[in-house]
Amino acid sequence: MDQTRLSLVEHLTDLRKAIIVALLSFIIAAAVGYYLAPALFIALKKVLPVANIVYFGPIDGFYLHIRLAVLLGLVLAFPAIAASMVWFVAPGLYRQEKSILVIGGVVVVALFGLGAAYSLFVLLPRVMDFLLAFAPAGMMPFIAGEEYLNFIVSFLVYTGMAFNLPLFFFILLRYNLVSPSFVAGQRKACLGVLTSLALFLAPGGDLTLQLLFALPLYLLFEVALYTAKLIKKYSIHFWR
């Protein structure tokens, strides 16, 4: 067998191992999530209390339980899944590329987790109060469990993704696609973009809620700009 074919077979073998590890990690984590799902739902209700959460079909309760188990499984298994993927691609990367991959991955996950936590404990309680306040007098809100979970997960994902926007600016600065001085001169435009994003995600035009959403993103933007300036000033070789 020639070296090219042998290399291809080895890569496919490594890919199979990485996929198996990822799947097994997810299955085990989902099994753990299945038992933790009731406690998770109770915890969500404590953080985001609503009047009544209901389900309407005989299978809806079981379906909601499975969805919680899958979501929790993905969260618990993510480190193992990410590690298996990094293990697969690492041999084909240079040392500097490996560092960038690891550091970038950690930053993305950290920012996403920060955004999700901020959304869960700061933004979503205000969103819930704001939306439920529109119920007509004398009416009691009954929220389907699936809709309740979809709303929470969607909001957490959107906020986590939004918290990674400053990383996009940093990448532009890191690879000299734009200069720090240019980005610094676009502070008003950046604030306008973040405000527009807050208007889109914050329901009902609640000014306080929009500020709670836009202000952390703007602060992260300033952190990204300041960090990029430091790298460009003190680490010329790394910057290039």
Buried (B, 14 or more C-beta within 10 A) or exposed (E): EEEEEEEEEEEEEBBEEBBEBBEEBBEBBBEBBBEBBEEBBEEBEEEBEBEEBEBEEEEBBEEBBBBBBBBBBBBBBBEBBBBBBBEBBEEEEEEEEBEEBEEBBEBBBEBBBBBBBBBBEBBBBBBBBBBEEEEEEEEEEEBBBBEBBEBBBEBBBBBBBBBBBBBEBBEBBBEEEEEBEEBBEBEEEBBEBBBEBBEEBBEEEBEEBBBBBBEBBBEBBEEBBEBBBEBBEEEEEEBE
